[in-house]
Amino acid sequence: MVLMSDLLGQRERTPRRTGRPAPPAWAVLVAVCAGQFLVVLDVSVVNVALPSMRTDLALSQAGQQWVVNAYAITFAGLLMLGGRAADLFGRKRVFLVGLGLFTAASLAGGLAQSSGLLIAARTLQGIGAAVLAPTTLAILTTSFPEGPERTRAIGTWTAVGAGGGAAGGLVGGLLTDYLSWRWVLLVNVPIGALVIVGAALWLTESRGGTSRRLDIPGAVLVTGGVAALAYGIAESESHGWTSATALLPVIGGAVLLGGFVAVEARTAQPLMPLRLFRIRSVSAANTVLLAVGAATFATWYFLSLYMQNVLHYSPVRAGLSFLPHTVSIIVGSKLAPRLMSYVDSRIIGAAGGLISAAGLAWQSRLTVDGAFLTSILGPGVLTMFGAGLMMTPIAAAATSGVGMSEQGLVSGLLNTSRQLGGALGLTILATAAAGRISSRAHAGASATRALTSGYSLAFLIGAAFLVVGTALTALLPKPTPKIVPVS
């Protein structure tokens, strides 16, 4: 709860939509940040548990990747639908529905007895997360007035979300080593139940429109398109880009995404109104996040595999090794809103991107007998600090200048860009790493050397993605000068 300290005692300035007294700001912040923490935690919490899952459920290499991607793809593909549902049906109601589905799917995944059931549960988790995640940011942006107060709230939300991703390795390692891999999913059940109770008591209902129509065809097209692209890219490693197994899904995915754009242009109430991209803050921030997500999403995945498969760390040791990463990303996220009072937020975002890219470039210099200080701690802390510093200015830019009735939609779009970039980025990086591992193994390299070479390539490509994302921060609009400094 330390992260909430700078907002404790404050009261929500926005009137409650039901006419009843507004809850304290700290209660709103605790409830939505707890939901966001669970969603982001499950992006990375399974990484350390993957070797144990492989042994217990006979997972293949592709199966391990899909335990991660089944969650990431459904999460990314349905985020805009979740954000729009929050605006139309009520943000509190949709928050509770999403969290309930996420908690139930976590229980199913923890009890799964086959790889198919586990991947199916992770898919349902992704659906619940897609409903829940955009609602958390929408509740914040409609509860706190635009300006320093909202910036502090977004900074805390960013820190908690980023910390959840970084803490996934630690939580997953402790649970896998001392209990079972199943507990990386089962732990969500009691926590989710507590958050549901807190949200029911503390959150107030609000919505942004009177229509109740959802763009289901658009949601199906975008989710199917993303999934097909990811599958085709993954299959290219073993079958080649010219094979029908890889080429047809890629072409099919592109066609589905093209159909999605066509549907959105003609639908009266689209899932993603294309006019939003005429708002410079929205289009620029989402473009940056697409590139940044492709770089950062896979960091924990490959670092977990490197520590356990090459350095032979136990799950708990691997998890503990992520603790400095967690602290670093929280520090960066909390420092950003304070710096934004004095420095152009575009400069802060670009500086964070370059720091993070430098960390990944350093991370790519892995060796088979890498020392903790130079192969894990140093590059990891640098990467995560830069990522934390970068995310708050982008999130603030994306939601500024947007009407209250579309905050959920824009929040969903923001999360979509990050998760979509992450899902496709993981597929691209994993495919590149697998190709390098295979070629080095065929050339006679030992298993550990081949693995190290593949992971190094993945980190190097990730650094390149971050450089592109950093360059794109120049597209962000110049922020409005703040009169009241962040205290």
Order of alpha helices (4+ residues) and beta strands (2+ residues): alpha-alpha-alpha-alpha-alpha-alpha-alpha-alpha-alpha-alpha-alpha-alpha-alpha-alpha-alpha-alpha-alpha-alpha
